[in-house]
Amino acid sequence: MSDGLYTQLLDLACGAFLLAAVIVLWLRELAAIVRVFALQGIALAAIAVLLGVHEERWDLIGVGIGVGLLRAGALPYLMRRALTALAADRVRGEEVRETQPLVNVAASLLTAALLTLLAYAVARPLTALNPTPATRALPVGLAVVLIGFFVLVTRRRALAQVVGFLLLDNGITATAFLATSGVPLIVELGVSFDVLLAVLVLQVLTTRMREAFGTTDIDDLRELHD
């Protein structure tokens, strides 16, 4: 693969990766959010595979394929199962939609733009140390970390907050790939299994919350506590 083609494909994958995080802020239907998250998993896998092909590292290609199977396959499948359980509850049908986030769409998109600019400003000294195509894309990973944290603290549905947590984790993974040209296979496997276990636990808790209280709205549950 030529350097020019590699740079173009890497920029395309990073652009899709960041765009998916921004679209999550724009969407309200949880099913659509899960589909966008799956597409982001594909973009993350493409970043790792491109780095592996460029550096002729089969271990990194294998990590990229594994990341794709987990982030674009297993995790979205678990979230779709949780959504199916919520949709089956006809009385609380609004549970499958983020109706009242703490920040509206316009303000969320503006915040995403500001967070992206902040990520580029913070990453500039790091990029200057070794200005390769991968390190120049490093701000994308940092921006997704910040956007994921923003989703986590501004969404009210438990499942939407799970997506925010996973966006944050995707951003950390992308930053590790771009900054260090990949992480050891055993490290990525350990982190991936931890994330999978966390999502399984969160899925069970979300189901239990709906069965016990009839809602997964965090504000409603806080009122019950009060």
Disulfide bonds with the S-S distance in Angstrom:
none
